Amino acid sequence: MESEAYRQASRAPLLQGVMWTMAIVPLVFVLMRLYVRVVMKRVFGWDDFIIIVATGCLIAYAAVCHVAATIGLGRHLTVVLEENPNHVIDVALLCDIGEALAIMACTLGKTSFAVTLLRIVVHRWMIIVLWFVIVTMNLVNVLAALFIFVQCKDPRHLWNSAIPSECWPADVFTHFSLFVGAYSGAQDFVLALLPWTLVWNLQMKKKEKTGIAFAMSLGVFAGAASIVKTTYLVALSEKADFTWELAPLLYWAAVEDGLAITAAAISTLKPLLARVFPGSSINNNYNMISYSTAPNRKVFDNSQGETRTDIGHSSIHERGSQTAILAPLSPKRDETINLTTEVSVTYNRPS
């Protein structure tokens, strides 16, 4: 006989609170990103489209888990069975749908940031690393999302055990999920370290370089959340009390997703911050996010958009430059990113 405390125990309020917090906060930052990109810069790239889809998946994930929590997710299985056995089937189905949405939100959020980095890196090895991350990350995560529903010949058995079906051994999907979780966390740290390598060669004040690199490396917190989430992945094979055991896994997945999307959005907000705080040192930093003004040409906006620097992956040079931002990339080529400053002098002739 369960105690009253056991019957009343519920992780549902915490689950719902974390879910909606980690959905709304990224949504706010993505909306600010879109304001910068569409209204201020008048551009819209693939990374912007990808992050919108990622945010949509995250909001849908929060909604699905919210509904599941209202009918039994986060409470002990025996209690839910006593109240309404059909709710157990509904919770299991909603959890499977939610897990797939969480995987796609996480993958697309990181992919958006990687695509953004692709537009600003100049070293070939960085381009190779980023494409490797994008391809492998999407491959393993799409497989993980598919495997949720193909573990059994009849997928309905996954949420209704009364329907007979042949299924994989329970630990197969758990072990693959542990690999995906660990790999996802490793990719977070790779994407967080690349901006430091890129920015640290800029010839600007160390404080400014640190600020830019830190703003573009916030994905490291998503990596930390991924490590914590991975510790809960064993709950995937927990059938005895899955309505209770799955709750921490689901809300830590939301934390990872939300931090990944927020980190990808923050990296583009410098122009907005410069407008909100016009007298701050933010105006002296360089916006590393490129925008196009002509085919096959990338232009970097630094400061308020009055000074522009052309950049290409093979040859980079600006005539009339006075101050170099980057040192040469190769001793065999004069590959530099340069800053050109136009000065207008007005004077009155003495009468």
Disulfide bonds with the S-S distance in Angstrom:
Cys152-Cys167 1.93
